[in-house]
Amino acid sequence: MNDKLYTQCPSCETTFALTPAQLEAREGLVRCGFCSAVFRADQYLRPPPGSREGRARNGDLATAPGPHRREPEQNQGRETAPESIADISLERDSTPQPDEFVTTALAKALTGGRSRRRRTMLWFLGVVLLLALLGGQVVFFYATELSRFQQFRPWVIWACERLGCEIRPRQNVGFIDILRTNVAPHPTQARALRIRTSLVNRADFTQPYPRMEVTLTNQTGAVVGRRTYSAREYLKTPGAVARGMAPHVVLEGLLDIKNPDPRPGGYEIRLLPG
C-alpha cells in the first residue's frame, strides 16, 4: 500500500513526496529545497505524479527548524519527470521548540497574527490595571479635594466606600472672624472667668466649627494658662456642630474657664482647624 503524500511549493511550484509521519512531525511545516520558502505541506497537497496534473520538478524538501537564506531562483520554469521527485527527509522526529520559529513572517504564517494580538491585549490589560491602581491612590489620598467638584463627588463617595478613605469637610479658618469678645469674672464662681464670643463664617461654603485656643497672661505678660476648646464646649447648642458653620451667619460662643491667677492680666483667643 502506497502511503506517500505529495505537496507542491506555492512559491516555485516544485512537487515533493512525503509520508504521513513526516507531515505530522512539525505540524506540516516544511521548507522548499529550491527556493527555501516555508509553507504548510498539508495545505498544498497534490495528486500522485502519475496523474495528468501531477507533473513535478526536481528538488528536495526539508523541515524548517528556522529561517534560511533564500537561494537564487535559477530553477524556476525547469520541469522534470515524475520519477525524479525527491522524498522529504526530516532532521529529527521531535516536536520543534517554540524558539525555532522566531521570524515575524513565519510566526504570522503559523499563528495568523494571534500571538501579536495576544501580546497587544496583555499590554492593554496591564495599562488598564496600572491606571486603575493610580486612580485608586489619587482618590484615597485626595478624596477631600476631589469631592469639592460636584461632577466628581458621587464617584469619589462611591470609591471611598470601597477603599476606606475619608472625605473631610472643606475648612479654612482664615474665613472665620471673631466679631466680639468679652472676658469677665464668673458671676457665681470664684477664680473663674466667663468668655463670650461672636463668630461669623465669611466663606461662601459651609465649614466645620473651629477649635478655640484661649491663652491667659498675668500683669507682666507671662502666660499663666492655655487650653484649646472644641466647638461642643463653647457653643450654646452643641447639636449645631454636625450642621457646620453656615456662610455669613453670626454665632455666639460661651466659655466658663478657671483663672489660675487672681490678679488681672490679658488674654488671647486663636481659632484653629477643627
C-alpha positions in Angstrom: 0.0 0.0 0.0 1.4 3.3 -1.1 1.4 5.7 1.9 3.1 8.5 0.1 1.7 12.0 0.0 2.6 14.8 -2.4 2.8 18.5 -1.8 3.6 21.4 -4.0 5.6 24.5 -3.1 3.3 27.5 -3.5 6.3 29.7 -4.4 8.2 27.7 -7.1 5.6 25.0 -7.7 8.1 22.2 -7.1 6.3 18.9 -6.1 7.7 16.8 -3.3 6.8 13.4 -1.7 6.5 12.8 2.0 4.9 10.3 4.4 2.1 11.0 6.9 4.6 10.6 9.8 6.8 13.3 8.2 3.8 15.5 7.7 2.8 15.3 11.4 6.4 15.7 12.7 6.2 19.5 12.7 2.6 20.1 12.2 3.1 20.1 8.4 5.7 22.8 8.3 8.4 22.3 5.6 10.9 24.3 3.6 11.4 24.1 -0.1 14.8 22.8 -1.2 14.7 25.0 -4.3 13.5 28.4 -3.2 13.7 28.0 0.6 10.1 29.0 1.0 8.5 27.8 4.2 4.9 26.6 3.9 2.4 24.2 5.3 2.6 21.0 3.3 -0.8 19.8 4.4 -2.4 22.9 2.8 -0.8 22.2 -0.6 -1.4 18.5 -1.1 -1.4 17.4 -4.8 -2.4 14.1 -6.6 0.3 11.5 -7.2 2.7 12.3 -10.0 1.3 9.5 -12.3 -1.8 11.5 -12.9 -2.1 14.2 -15.5 -2.0 17.1 -13.1 0.8 15.5 -11.0 3.8 16.7 -13.1 6.7 17.7 -10.9 10.2 19.2 -10.8 13.4 18.0 -9.3 14.2 19.1 -5.7 14.4 18.0 -2.2 12.3 19.2 0.8 13.5 19.7 4.3 11.7 20.5 7.5 12.1 24.1 8.7 13.9 24.4 12.0 14.5 28.1 11.4 14.9 30.8 8.8 17.4 30.2 6.0 18.8 32.3 3.2 16.9 32.0 0.0 18.9 30.7 -2.9 18.6 32.4 -6.4 15.5 31.2 -8.2 17.6 29.7 -11.0 15.4 26.5 -11.2 12.2 28.4 -11.9 10.5 27.0 -15.0 12.6 23.8 -15.2 10.4 20.7 -15.5 11.4 17.1 -14.7 9.9 13.7 -15.0 7.6 12.5 -12.1 10.1 9.8 -11.1 12.7 12.5 -10.2 10.5 13.7 -7.3 12.7 13.8 -4.2 11.5 12.4 -0.8 11.3 14.7 2.1 13.7 13.8 4.9 13.2 15.0 8.5 16.3 16.0 10.5 14.5 14.7 13.7 11.2 13.4 14.7 10.7 15.5 17.9 8.3 18.4 18.0 10.1 21.7 17.4 10.7 24.1 20.3 9.0 27.5 20.2 12.3 29.4 19.7 12.9 27.5 16.4 10.3 29.6 14.6 11.1 33.2 15.6 10.9 35.2 12.4 8.0 37.5 12.1 6.9 36.1 8.7 7.0 32.5 9.9 5.2 33.4 13.2 2.5 35.2 11.3 2.1 32.2 8.9 1.7 29.7 11.8 -0.5 31.8 14.1 -2.2 34.2 11.8 -1.0 37.1 13.9 -2.7 35.7 17.1 0.4 36.0 19.2 0.8 39.6 18.3 -2.8 40.3 19.1 -2.4 38.4 22.4 0.6 40.5 23.4 -1.2 43.7 22.5 -4.2 42.6 24.6 -1.9 41.7 27.6 -0.2 45.1 27.3 -3.6 46.8 27.1 -4.9 45.0 30.2 -1.7 45.8 32.1 -2.0 49.5 31.3 -5.7 49.5 32.4 -4.7 47.8 35.7 -2.0 50.4 36.3 -4.3 53.3 35.6 -6.9 51.8 37.9 -4.3 51.5 40.6 -3.1 55.0 40.1 -6.7 56.3 40.1 -7.4 54.5 43.4 -4.3 56.0 45.0 -5.3 59.5 43.9 -8.8 59.1 45.2 -7.6 57.6 48.5 -5.1 60.5 49.3 -7.0 63.4 47.7 -10.6 62.4 48.3 -11.4 65.6 50.2 -10.1 67.8 47.4 -11.8 65.9 44.6 -15.1 65.9 46.4 -15.3 69.7 46.1 -16.0 69.3 42.4 -19.7 68.4 42.1 -19.2 66.4 38.9 -16.7 64.1 40.7 -18.3 64.0 44.2 -20.7 61.0 43.6 -17.8 58.9 42.1 -15.5 59.9 44.9 -18.0 58.9 47.6 -18.6 55.6 45.8 -14.9 54.9 45.6 -14.2 55.9 49.2 -16.9 53.4 50.4 -14.9 50.6 48.9 -11.4 52.0 49.6 -12.0 53.0 53.1 -10.9 56.6 52.6 -12.4 59.6 54.4 -13.9 62.7 52.8 -13.2 65.5 55.2 -15.3 68.7 55.1 -13.8 71.7 53.5 -12.4 74.1 56.1 -10.5 77.4 56.1 -10.4 79.1 59.4 -9.0 82.2 57.7 -12.5 83.0 56.6 -13.9 82.9 60.2 -13.8 86.2 62.0 -14.2 86.9 65.7 -16.6 89.9 65.8 -16.8 90.5 69.5 -15.1 89.1 72.7 -16.0 89.8 76.3 -14.0 88.4 79.2 -15.3 88.9 82.7 -15.2 87.3 86.2 -17.7 84.4 86.5 -20.9 85.6 88.2 -21.2 82.7 90.6 -17.8 81.0 90.9 -14.6 82.3 92.4 -11.4 82.4 90.4 -13.2 81.7 87.2 -13.8 83.6 84.0 -16.7 83.8 81.5 -15.8 84.4 77.9 -18.4 85.4 75.3 -17.5 85.4 71.6 -19.3 86.1 68.3 -18.1 84.3 65.2 -19.0 84.6 61.6 -18.1 82.5 58.5 -17.1 84.8 55.7 -16.6 81.9 53.2 -19.2 81.1 50.6 -19.4 77.4 51.8 -20.4 75.7 55.0 -17.4 74.6 57.0 -16.8 72.9 60.3 -16.6 74.9 63.5 -13.0 75.7 64.6 -11.4 74.9 67.8 -10.8 77.8 70.2 -7.4 78.3 71.9 -7.5 80.6 75.0 -4.3 81.9 76.4 -4.3 83.8 79.8 -1.4 86.1 80.9 -0.6 88.0 84.1 0.2 91.6 84.6 3.8 91.0 83.4 2.7 89.3 80.2 3.8 85.9 81.3 1.5 83.0 80.2 -0.4 81.6 83.2 -2.8 79.3 81.4 -3.5 77.9 77.9 -6.1 75.5 76.7 -7.9 74.5 73.5 -11.7 74.0 73.4 -13.8 72.2 70.9 -17.0 73.6 69.4 -19.1 71.4 71.6 -17.6 73.2 74.6 -18.2 76.8 73.6 -21.5 76.5 71.6 -24.7 77.2 73.3 -26.4 74.5 71.2 -23.8 71.7 70.8 -26.2 69.9 68.4 -25.4 72.6 65.8 -21.8 71.1 65.4 -23.0 68.5 62.9 -24.6 71.1 60.7 -21.4 73.2 60.5 -21.0 77.0 60.1 -23.3 78.4 57.5 -21.9 81.3 55.5 -22.5 84.8 56.8 -24.4 83.8 60.0 -23.3 85.2 63.3 -22.9 82.6 66.0 -22.5 83.1 69.8 -20.0 81.2 71.9 -19.8 80.9 75.7 -16.9 79.6 77.8 -16.5 79.2 81.6 -12.9 78.7 82.5 -10.8 78.7 85.6 -8.5 81.7 86.3 -5.2 80.4 87.6 -4.0 83.9 88.6 -6.4 86.2 90.6 -4.6 89.3 89.5 -5.9 90.9 86.4 -4.0 90.2 83.2 -4.5 89.7 79.5 -5.9 87.0 77.2 -5.6 85.9 73.6 -8.1 83.8 71.6 -7.0 81.9 68.4 -9.1 79.8 66.1 -7.7 76.5 64.9 -8.9 74.0 62.4 -11.5 71.6 63.9 
